[in-house]
Amino acid sequence: MPQSHAPSKAEAIHDALEGFTEQHHHQPDTHEKARLVSDTIKEWEHEEVEIMHVADKAA
């Protein structure tokens, strides 16, 4: 499990948008935001599956 896994999709998206702004020194435009949100959701859901598999193996 990644150390930085957010407890919710909303928090993960918030963190991703904040990180983008810090890195690029501007707010993402509509297309950047859509890509960032989509990528963040995919990554967050992948991490959730990994967490469930680890929990299943531990049980």
C-alpha positions as CSV (number, residue, x, y, z in Angstrom):
1,M,0.0,0.0,0.0
2,P,1.4,3.4,-0.9
3,Q,2.2,5.7,2.0
4,S,0.3,8.6,0.5
5,H,-3.0,6.8,-0.2
6,A,-5.9,9.2,0.5
7,P,-8.8,7.9,2.5
8,S,-11.3,9.0,-0.1
9,K,-11.5,9.8,-3.9
10,A,-12.4,13.4,-3.1
11,E,-9.4,13.9,-1.0
12,A,-7.2,12.2,-3.6
13,I,-8.5,14.6,-6.3
14,H,-8.1,17.6,-4.0
15,D,-4.5,16.6,-3.3
16,A,-3.8,16.0,-7.1
17,L,-5.2,19.4,-8.0
18,E,-3.2,21.1,-5.3
19,G,-0.1,19.3,-6.4
20,F,-0.6,20.3,-10.0
21,T,-1.0,24.0,-9.0
22,E,2.2,23.9,-6.9
23,Q,4.2,22.1,-9.6
24,H,3.0,24.2,-12.6
25,H,2.3,27.5,-10.8
26,H,-1.2,27.8,-12.3
27,Q,-4.6,26.3,-12.0
28,P,-5.3,23.5,-14.4
29,D,-7.4,24.3,-17.4
30,T,-10.5,22.3,-18.2
31,H,-8.7,19.6,-20.2
32,E,-5.8,19.3,-17.7
33,K,-8.3,19.0,-14.8
34,A,-10.3,16.3,-16.6
35,R,-7.2,14.3,-17.3
36,L,-5.9,14.8,-13.7
37,V,-9.2,13.8,-12.2
38,S,-9.5,10.7,-14.4
39,D,-5.9,9.6,-13.7
40,T,-6.3,10.2,-10.0
41,I,-9.5,8.1,-9.8
42,K,-7.9,5.3,-11.7
43,E,-4.9,5.3,-9.4
44,W,-6.9,5.6,-6.2
45,E,-9.2,2.7,-7.2
46,H,-6.1,0.5,-8.1
47,E,-4.7,1.2,-4.7
48,E,-8.0,0.3,-3.1
49,V,-7.9,-3.1,-4.9
50,E,-4.3,-3.6,-3.7
51,I,-5.4,-2.9,-0.1
52,M,-8.3,-5.3,-0.3
53,H,-6.0,-8.1,-1.6
54,V,-3.5,-7.5,1.2
55,A,-6.4,-7.6,3.7
56,D,-7.7,-10.8,2.2
57,K,-4.3,-12.5,2.4
58,A,-3.9,-11.4,6.0
59,A,-7.3,-12.8,7.0
